[in-house]
């Protein structure tokens, strides 16, 4: 054996160890990257779960509130019918009080009514039940409201049932001219 052999062996061993170190360094970097990604994914999942819980809490009462809206409609109809009768003034006042109380309670849960008459027709907020010739109103403007629309925390809970203006010069005899 020559004296160069151990030196050559040492150089090969150093080279092998450097390669092993580089491989382990790359492995550590990959594991650190994976760990960061997993932490970010976990953080996003936590935030998403919080958002979903908040969303659920905000809209959990939606089905109950939807069931109460016809009650509000009936209060409004009863009040409209009774307002012309002077003998029903006391009953009318009582029904108005109950209606205001119910609206106040619903507002605590994020329910708000919106008015549509005079507004441009918006398919997101309105459901057209009829189209009528209406001189003096631009086409596709809401000119009547059959049932009020409601929002729950800013989202449409129930669209308003509305009558929409159509231009007066349209052919009134055309099929469907008087309906939506």
C-alpha positions in Angstrom: 0.0 0.0 0.0 1.1 3.5 -0.7 0.9 6.5 1.5 -1.4 8.2 -1.0 -4.1 5.7 -0.3 -5.1 6.9 3.1 -5.2 10.5 1.8 -7.3 9.5 -1.2 -9.5 7.6 1.1 -9.9 10.6 3.4 -10.7 12.9 0.5 -13.4 10.4 -0.7 -14.8 10.1 2.8 -14.9 13.9 3.1 -16.6 14.2 -0.2 -19.1 11.5 0.8 -19.8 13.2 4.1 -20.3 16.6 2.3 -22.8 15.0 -0.1 -24.6 13.4 2.8 -24.7 16.7 4.6 -26.1 18.5 1.5 -28.7 15.8 1.2 -29.7 16.1 4.9 -29.8 19.9 4.6 -32.1 19.6 1.6 -34.3 17.1 3.6 -34.4 19.6 6.5 -35.4 22.4 4.2 -38.1 20.3 2.7 -39.4 19.3 6.1 -39.3 22.9 7.3 -41.2 24.0 4.1 -43.8 21.2 4.7 -44.1 22.2 8.3 -44.7 25.9 7.3 -47.3 24.8 4.8 -49.1 22.6 7.3 -49.1 25.4 9.9 -50.6 27.8 7.3 -53.2 25.2 6.3 -54.1 24.6 9.9 -54.4 28.3 10.5 -56.6 28.7 7.5 -58.8 25.8 8.6 -59.2 27.4 12.1 -60.1 30.8 10.5 -62.6 29.1 8.1 -64.2 27.2 11.1 -64.5 30.5 13.0 -66.1 32.2 9.9 -68.5 29.2 9.4 -69.5 29.3 13.1 -70.1 33.0 12.9 -72.1 32.6 9.7 -74.1 29.8 11.2 -74.9 31.9 14.3 -75.9 34.9 12.1 -78.3 32.9 10.0 -79.3 30.0 12.3 -82.7 31.6 13.0 -83.4 32.1 9.3 -86.0 29.3 9.0 -87.9 30.5 12.1 -87.9 34.1 10.8 -89.1 33.0 7.4 -92.1 31.4 9.1 -92.9 34.6 11.0 -92.9 36.9 7.9 -96.4 35.8 6.8 -97.6 36.8 10.3 -96.1 40.3 9.7 -97.9 40.4 6.3 -101.2 39.5 8.0 -100.7 42.2 10.6 -100.2 44.7 7.7 -103.3 43.5 5.9 -105.4 43.6 9.1 -104.2 47.2 9.7 -105.0 48.3 6.2 -108.5 46.8 6.5 -109.2 48.3 9.9 -107.8 51.8 9.3 -110.9 53.0 7.5 -113.2 51.9 10.3 -113.4 54.4 13.2 -115.1 51.8 15.4 -112.0 49.7 15.2 -109.6 52.4 16.4 -108.7 50.7 19.6 -108.1 47.3 18.0 -106.1 49.0 15.2 -103.9 50.7 17.9 -103.4 47.3 19.6 -102.5 45.5 16.4 -100.1 48.3 15.5 -98.4 47.9 18.9 -98.0 44.2 18.4 -96.7 44.7 14.9 -94.1 47.2 16.1 -93.1 44.9 19.0 -92.6 42.0 16.6 -90.5 44.1 14.2 -88.4 45.3 17.1 -87.7 41.8 18.2 -86.8 40.7 14.7 -84.5 43.7 14.3 -82.5 42.4 17.3 -81.8 39.3 15.3 -80.7 41.2 12.2 -84.0 41.4 10.3 -84.8 44.6 8.4 -87.6 45.4 6.1 -86.9 47.3 2.9 -89.1 49.5 0.8 -89.3 49.0 -2.9 -91.8 51.5 -4.4 -90.0 54.0 -6.6 -86.8 51.9 -6.8 -85.6 50.3 -10.0 -86.5 46.6 -10.3 -83.7 44.5 -8.9 -84.2 40.7 -9.4 -82.0 40.1 -6.3 -84.4 42.0 -4.1 -87.7 41.9 -6.0 -90.1 39.3 -7.4 -92.4 40.8 -10.0 -96.0 39.7 -9.7 -97.3 42.1 -12.4 -96.3 44.6 -15.0 -98.6 47.6 -15.6 -98.5 50.6 -17.9 -97.5 53.5 -15.7 -97.3 56.9 -17.2 -94.8 59.1 -15.4 -92.6 56.2 -14.2 -89.6 54.9 -16.0 -89.9 51.3 -17.4 -88.8 48.6 -14.9 -89.5 50.9 -11.9 -91.4 49.4 -8.9 -94.8 51.1 -8.7 -96.5 48.8 -6.2 -95.7 46.4 -3.4 -97.8 43.4 -2.6 -95.6 42.0 0.1 -92.6 43.8 1.8 -89.1 42.4 1.3 -86.8 41.6 4.3 -83.1 41.3 4.8 -81.4 39.1 7.4 -78.0 40.6 8.3 -77.8 42.3 5.0 -78.7 39.3 2.9 -82.1 39.0 1.2 -84.3 36.8 3.4 -87.4 37.3 1.3 -87.7 39.4 -1.9 -90.5 42.0 -2.1 -93.5 41.0 -4.2 -93.8 44.0 -6.6 -95.7 45.5 -9.5 -93.3 46.9 -12.1 -93.9 49.7 -14.6 -93.8 49.1 -18.3 -93.8 51.8 -20.9 -97.3 53.1 -21.6 -96.8 52.9 -25.3 -96.4 49.1 -25.3 -99.2 47.2 -27.0 -101.7 46.7 -24.2 -103.4 44.0 -26.2 -100.3 41.8 -26.4 -100.5 38.5 -24.6 -99.0 38.8 -21.1 -99.0 42.7 -21.1 -100.7 42.9 -17.8 -98.7 40.3 -15.9 -95.1 39.5 -15.0 
